[in-house]
């Protein structure tokens, strides 16, 4: 079981866009607040 890998990190304005590659499909998250991702 691999932990999530941070593929890219971009900060635009007051929003933080995080792209996470979990190995299966890339997951793109755009949130203005802290986002916590718990893997299986």
N, C-alpha and C positions, 0 to 999 in steps of 0.2 A: 504494500500500500504506500503510494507516494503522496507526500503533502502537496498542496497546491503551490505552483510556481508562479511568481510574479513575472509576467511576460513584458508588460510595459506600464509606465506610470506617467500620466500627463495631468497637469493642473491647469485648468482653463477657468479664469475668473474665480468665482466662489465655489465652483464644482470640481470634484476630483473624479477623473475617469480612470478606472482600473481595468486592465484586461488580464484575465487569469486563464492560463492554459492548463486544464486539469488532465490533459492527455487524451481525452475523448473529443470534446468540442470546446473551442474558446468561449469564455464567458465574459461578456462586456458589462460592466457595472458603472452607472453614472449616478452618483448620489452626492448630495450636499452635506451629508453627515457621515460619520464613521460607519463603515460597513464591515460586519464580521461574518466570515464564511467558515462554516464548520463542515469538513468533509466527512464522508461516511466512515 
